[in-house]
């Protein structure tokens, strides 16, 4: 008998490497207007929770309530796309308990979409390795495919084509800090990048470090050439970046995706919690201590 209610935990992500290639360097991804992107991502334990149950129509709600129509929600789009791909009516009530801030570069909308895809596979008893699943994920957004796989991974193309997966960096402490209000949209960050594009650093040192699981080399090669564009759009982010760099027990600092969150890889969880507390209390920034996680969305109940 099919389950009547499930809860899915949907962790966010950080980019250990994000290399955006300027237009004109590779036409493969540019045919549809996208940049070619190489990225290495890892899941983190900051997560949204998605509740799903059969309903008489598709209904998506967020807590706190979204300031845009549900039809624009990535989770809603994922449900519709799954219905079209498998010839089913995606009639479910979907409630998203948001903990991952929006417009932060932490992948919240993509994680939610992947969770809904996983939930529908569970309800409809679809094999998650069905090639139509990957096609649905890539049609929703660049990061969605990553969340379906879970472990740290290298993706190319638009940042949506899986190339390699790696041993998880489970438990590595992080401090996440962003301006309390506002955010940076990916579209704005890419537009700013295009005004003065900079070629990305060589990805091979990061890939080799990930293959060998050499943490010191991994954190030495953290890179994001889209970060500078985000910093231009949000001067407060630049302040946070400089502040994080001088905190004790910090191994590496960079921008999360297209911003507006920044992450600091820390030596200890205590150091991450101290940084997060200081960011919140002393500066009024949004902050959260977190850890690198071993997987993407998983069904917690049901």
C-alpha positions as CSV (number, residue, x, y, z in Angstrom):
1,X,0.0,0.0,0.0
2,X,1.4,3.4,-1.0
3,X,2.3,5.7,1.9
4,X,-0.1,8.5,2.7
5,X,2.4,11.0,4.1
6,X,6.1,11.4,3.8
7,X,8.7,13.9,5.2
8,X,11.8,14.6,3.1
9,X,14.9,16.3,4.4
10,X,16.5,18.5,1.8
11,X,20.1,19.6,2.6
12,X,21.6,22.7,0.9
13,X,25.1,22.8,-0.7
14,X,28.2,24.9,-1.0
15,X,30.5,25.1,-4.0
16,X,34.1,24.0,-3.2
17,X,34.9,25.1,-6.8
18,X,32.8,27.2,-9.1
19,X,34.3,28.1,-12.5
20,X,32.1,30.2,-14.8
21,X,33.5,30.4,-18.3
22,X,33.1,33.7,-20.1
23,X,30.8,33.6,-23.2
24,X,32.8,32.9,-26.3
25,X,35.1,30.3,-24.7
26,X,32.8,27.3,-25.4
27,X,29.7,27.3,-27.5
28,X,28.3,24.0,-26.1
29,X,26.4,25.6,-23.1
30,X,25.9,29.0,-24.8
31,X,23.5,27.8,-27.5
32,X,20.7,28.1,-25.0
33,X,22.1,31.3,-23.5
34,X,23.8,29.7,-20.5
35,X,27.4,29.9,-19.5
36,X,29.6,26.9,-19.4
37,X,30.1,26.0,-15.7
38,X,32.4,23.6,-13.9
39,X,31.7,23.0,-10.3
40,X,32.5,20.8,-7.3
41,X,29.7,20.8,-4.7
42,X,29.1,19.2,-1.4
43,X,25.9,18.9,0.6
44,X,25.6,20.6,4.0
45,X,23.4,19.8,7.0
46,X,21.4,23.0,6.8
47,X,18.2,21.7,5.3
48,X,14.6,22.4,4.3
49,X,11.9,19.8,5.3
50,X,9.3,18.9,2.7
51,X,6.0,17.2,3.7
52,X,4.1,15.4,0.9
53,X,0.7,13.8,0.8
54,X,-1.8,12.8,-1.9
55,X,-4.3,15.6,-2.6
56,X,-7.1,16.4,-5.1
57,X,-4.8,18.9,-6.9
58,X,-1.2,20.1,-6.9
59,X,-0.8,22.5,-4.0
60,X,2.6,23.9,-2.9
61,X,3.0,26.1,0.2
62,X,6.1,27.5,2.0
63,X,6.7,28.4,5.6
64,X,7.4,31.2,5.8
65,X,5.1,32.1,3.0
66,X,6.7,32.9,-0.4
67,X,6.4,36.3,-1.9
68,X,5.7,34.8,-5.4
69,X,3.1,32.6,-6.9
70,X,3.4,28.9,-6.2
71,X,3.6,28.2,-9.9
72,X,7.0,29.8,-9.9
73,X,8.3,27.6,-7.1
74,X,10.9,25.1,-8.2
75,X,9.2,22.3,-6.3
76,X,5.9,23.0,-8.1
77,X,7.8,23.0,-11.5
78,X,9.4,19.7,-10.5
79,X,6.1,18.1,-9.8
80,X,4.6,19.3,-13.1
81,X,7.6,18.1,-15.0
82,X,7.5,14.7,-13.3
83,X,3.8,14.4,-14.2
84,X,4.5,15.2,-17.8
85,X,7.5,12.8,-18.0
86,X,5.6,9.8,-16.5
87,X,2.0,10.5,-17.7
88,X,0.7,10.9,-14.1
89,X,-1.3,13.6,-12.4
90,X,1.0,15.1,-9.7
91,X,-1.9,15.7,-7.3
92,X,-0.1,16.2,-4.0
93,X,-0.1,18.7,-1.2
94,X,3.5,19.8,-0.7
95,X,4.5,21.9,2.3
96,X,8.1,23.3,2.4
97,X,9.4,24.3,5.8
98,X,12.2,26.7,4.8
99,X,15.5,26.8,6.7
100,X,17.8,27.5,3.8
101,X,17.7,31.2,3.1
102,X,16.6,32.2,-0.5
103,X,19.0,34.1,-2.8
104,X,21.9,32.9,-0.7
105,X,23.7,30.6,-3.1
106,X,23.0,27.6,-0.9
107,X,20.8,25.8,-3.4
108,X,17.6,25.8,-1.4
109,X,15.1,25.9,-4.4
110,X,17.1,23.1,-6.2
111,X,17.2,21.0,-3.1
112,X,13.4,21.4,-2.7
113,X,12.9,20.4,-6.3
114,X,15.1,17.3,-6.0
115,X,13.2,16.3,-2.8
116,X,9.9,16.5,-4.6
117,X,11.3,14.4,-7.5
118,X,12.4,11.9,-4.9
119,X,9.1,12.0,-3.2
120,X,7.2,11.3,-6.4
121,X,9.5,8.4,-7.2
122,X,8.6,7.0,-3.8
123,X,4.9,7.4,-4.2
124,X,4.8,6.2,-7.8
125,X,7.4,3.5,-7.2
126,X,9.7,4.8,-10.0
127,X,13.3,3.6,-10.1
128,X,15.4,6.7,-9.3
129,X,18.0,5.6,-12.0
130,X,15.3,6.0,-14.8
131,X,17.0,8.4,-17.3
132,X,13.8,10.4,-17.3
133,X,14.5,11.5,-13.7
134,X,17.8,13.1,-14.7
135,X,16.2,14.8,-17.6
136,X,13.5,16.2,-15.4
137,X,16.0,17.4,-12.8
138,X,18.2,19.2,-15.4
139,X,15.1,20.9,-16.9
140,X,14.3,22.5,-13.6
141,X,17.7,24.0,-12.7
142,X,21.4,23.5,-12.9
143,X,21.9,22.3,-9.3
144,X,18.9,19.9,-9.1
145,X,20.8,16.9,-10.7
146,X,23.5,17.2,-8.0
147,X,21.0,16.9,-5.2
148,X,19.6,13.7,-6.6
149,X,23.0,12.0,-6.3
150,X,24.1,13.2,-2.9
151,X,27.9,12.8,-2.5
152,X,30.4,15.5,-3.3
153,X,30.6,15.7,-7.1
154,X,32.1,17.4,-10.1
155,X,29.5,18.6,-12.7
156,X,30.1,20.3,-16.0
157,X,28.0,21.7,-18.8
158,X,25.7,24.2,-17.2
159,X,26.8,22.8,-13.8
160,X,24.2,20.0,-14.3
161,X,26.1,17.2,-16.1
162,X,27.6,14.6,-13.6
163,X,31.2,13.8,-14.2
164,X,32.6,12.3,-11.0
165,X,31.6,11.6,-7.4
166,X,33.9,11.6,-4.4
167,X,34.2,10.4,-0.8
168,X,32.2,12.7,1.5
169,X,33.8,15.3,3.7
170,X,31.2,14.4,6.3
171,X,31.4,16.5,9.5
172,X,33.7,19.2,8.3
173,X,32.6,22.3,10.2
174,X,31.4,25.5,8.5
175,X,30.3,28.9,9.5
176,X,27.7,30.4,7.1
177,X,27.2,34.2,7.1
178,X,25.1,36.5,5.0
179,X,23.5,40.0,5.2
180,X,20.4,39.8,7.3
181,X,18.2,41.3,4.5
182,X,18.2,41.2,0.8
183,X,20.1,38.8,-1.4
184,X,21.7,38.3,-4.8
185,X,19.9,36.6,-7.6
186,X,21.8,34.3,-9.9
187,X,20.6,36.2,-12.9
188,X,22.0,39.5,-11.5
189,X,25.3,37.9,-10.5
190,X,25.8,36.4,-14.0
191,X,24.9,39.7,-15.7
192,X,27.4,41.5,-13.5
193,X,30.0,38.8,-14.3
194,X,29.5,39.5,-18.0
195,X,30.4,43.1,-17.7
196,X,34.0,42.1,-16.7
197,X,34.4,38.4,-17.1
198,X,37.4,36.6,-15.6
199,X,38.5,33.1,-16.6
200,X,38.2,30.5,-13.8
201,X,41.2,28.9,-12.2
202,X,42.4,25.5,-13.3
203,X,40.0,22.9,-11.9
204,X,42.4,20.0,-12.1
205,X,44.2,20.6,-8.7
206,X,40.8,20.5,-7.0
207,X,39.7,17.4,-8.8
208,X,42.9,15.6,-8.0
209,X,42.6,16.6,-4.3
210,X,39.0,15.3,-4.2
211,X,40.0,12.0,-5.8
212,X,42.8,11.6,-3.3
213,X,40.7,12.9,-0.4
214,X,43.5,15.3,0.6
215,X,41.6,17.8,2.8
216,X,44.5,20.3,3.0
217,X,44.7,20.5,-0.8
218,X,40.9,20.6,-1.2
219,X,40.6,23.7,1.0
220,X,43.7,25.3,-0.5
221,X,42.0,25.1,-4.0
222,X,38.6,26.5,-3.1
223,X,37.6,28.9,-5.8
224,X,34.7,30.9,-7.1
225,X,35.2,33.3,-10.0
226,X,31.5,34.4,-9.8
227,X,32.0,35.6,-6.3
228,X,33.6,38.9,-7.3
229,X,30.4,39.8,-9.3
230,X,28.3,39.0,-6.2
231,X,30.5,41.2,-4.0
232,X,30.0,44.1,-6.4
233,X,26.3,43.8,-6.1
234,X,26.4,43.5,-2.3
235,X,29.1,45.6,-0.6
236,X,28.0,44.1,2.8
237,X,29.1,40.7,1.5
238,X,32.6,42.2,1.0
239,X,32.6,43.3,4.6
240,X,31.6,39.8,5.7
241,X,34.3,38.2,3.5
242,X,37.0,40.3,5.1
243,X,35.7,39.7,8.6
244,X,35.6,35.9,8.1
245,X,39.2,35.9,6.8
246,X,40.6,37.2,10.0
247,X,38.6,34.9,12.4
248,X,40.5,32.3,14.4
249,X,40.6,28.7,13.2
250,X,39.4,29.4,9.7
251,X,40.9,27.2,6.9
252,X,39.3,28.8,3.8
253,X,36.6,31.4,3.0
254,X,34.6,32.0,-0.2
255,X,31.2,33.0,-1.6
256,X,28.5,30.4,-1.8
257,X,27.6,30.1,-5.5
258,X,26.2,33.4,-6.7
259,X,25.8,34.7,-3.2
260,X,24.7,36.3,-0.9
261,X,26.0,33.8,1.7
262,X,29.6,33.2,2.4
263,X,31.2,30.2,4.0
264,X,34.2,29.6,6.2
265,X,35.7,26.2,6.6
266,X,36.7,25.9,10.2
267,X,39.1,23.7,12.2
268,X,36.5,22.8,14.8
269,X,32.7,22.9,15.3
270,X,33.2,25.1,18.3
271,X,35.1,27.6,16.2
272,X,32.2,27.6,13.6
273,X,29.6,28.1,16.3
274,X,31.7,31.0,17.9
275,X,32.0,32.7,14.5
276,X,28.3,32.3,13.7
277,X,27.3,33.7,17.2
278,X,29.6,36.7,16.8
279,X,28.3,37.4,13.3
280,X,24.8,37.5,14.6
281,X,25.2,39.2,17.9
282,X,28.0,41.7,17.1
283,X,27.2,42.5,13.5
284,X,23.5,41.7,13.0
285,X,24.2,39.3,10.1
286,X,22.3,36.1,9.4
287,X,24.6,33.3,10.5
288,X,24.5,29.5,11.1
289,X,27.1,26.9,12.1
290,X,26.8,23.9,9.8
291,X,28.7,20.8,8.7
292,X,29.4,19.1,5.3
293,X,27.0,16.3,4.8
294,X,27.2,12.9,3.0
295,X,24.1,13.0,0.9
296,X,21.3,15.0,-0.7
297,X,17.5,14.7,0.1
298,X,16.4,11.6,2.0
299,X,13.0,10.4,3.2
300,X,12.9,10.8,7.0
301,X,9.3,9.6,7.6
302,X,7.1,7.5,5.3
